Amino acid sequence: MEGRLGPGIYLTTHKAARWVAEHRGNGEIWCVFEIEVDLGHEKVLDGEQDDERGTWRDEGFQSCRTTHPTWHNVTPEPFPEWCVCNPANCKIVGMVQSGHIVRPGLVQNFEKKLTIVRR
C-alpha cells in the first residue's frame, strides 16, 4: 500500500483503526486486525509531516512514524500512524469485527499468519 509515508504496511492504534473501519463499513460492518510488529530502526517525523517518496528507507530505517492529520468526517482528531517496510515484521495475532462478514476461503490461524486461500 502507498500513502503518506510511501509504500509499506500501514498501522495505527486500535482506536484510530476502528474510526476508519467503521467509516468504510458504514458504521455497521467492519473488522480490525491486531498486529504484533517489530519496528526495527524507526524514524519519527515531527508533527504531521509526510514522506510520500519513502526516503526514510534510503536512510536505513525499517519503519517510520508520524501523526496523520484529522480526516474530515472520519476521525475526530489526528492519530499516530506507522509504515513498516517488510511485511515479515508483522504478525496478525487477532481480529475484532462487528456485524456479519462473509470470509470465504479465509483461514484464521493467529499462532502464525493469517492465510487467504485463493480458489
N, C-alpha and C positions, 0 to 999 in steps of 0.2 A: 504494500500500500504506500502511496505517496501522499504527503501532507506538508504541514508547516516545517517539518524537520527533515524532509527528503524521504527516500524510500526506506521501509523497515516495518517492524511490528510496533504498532501504537498501543500504549497502555495508559490508563488513568486510574483514579481512585474508584472504589465501588460506588460511591455516591454520584460522581460525575458520569460514570458508565450507565447508571440507572437513568439519569436525566436524558441522556442521548438515546438509550434503548427505548425508554417509554415514549419519546417523541417519534422515533422511527416505527414503533409498534402501535402508534395511535393511542398510547396510554393503556392499552389492554393486553396486548400480546407482545412479550419481549423476553429476551434472555441475555444474561451477562455471564461470561466465563471468568472464573477465578484462576489467576495465573501466578505461579511461582517463577521468579525471574532472577537470573544472575546478570546484574547490570554491568559488571566488569568495570573498566575505567570509564567513568561517567563525566560528561561535560555538562555544566549547568549554565544556562543562558539567563541573563538578568531580565527581570520583569516579563513582558510579553514579547520578547524577541523571537524571531523565527530564523530558520536557515533552510529554506526550501531546496537548496542545492545539496544539503547534507555535507558541507565542507568539514564538519567536525570529525567525520570518518577519516579524512585525509590527515587529520592531526593525531591519529592513533587512539581515538575514543571508540568504545564498543556501544555506548548508549549516550543519549542526550536528553536533558530535562529542561522544560520551560513552563511558563504559565500560559495556558490557552485563554484568549480573551472570551468574554461572555458571548454566547451565541444567542442572537435575537430569537425569542420565543422558544428556546431550547434549554438554556441553562440560566439560572438566576444570578450567577456570579462567575468570575474567572475560575479556572480549575487547573491543577497540575497535569502535565502530560509528559510521557516518556516515549522515546523511539529507540528500539533495540535493533542493531544490525543483523544479528544472527538468530534465526528462529529456533535453533538448537538450544539457545539460552533460556527459552520459555517453555514451561511445563504447565499444562492445564491440570489443575487439582480439584476443580469443582465447577458447578454451574448453578445459577439461580435463574428461575424462569417464572413468568406469570402468564396465565392463560394456556390454552391448548396449542402446542406447537407440534406440527407433524414433522418427524425427523426420519424419513425413510433412508435406510442404509447407514444410519449413524450408530456407531458402536461406542458406548461410553465406558472407557476403561481409564479411570483417573489415576491409577497407580503408575501409568507410564505416559501415554499420549492419547489425545482424542483422535480417533481414526474415522475418516469418512470413507466408506466403501462405495466405490463407483460401480454401478450396474448398467 
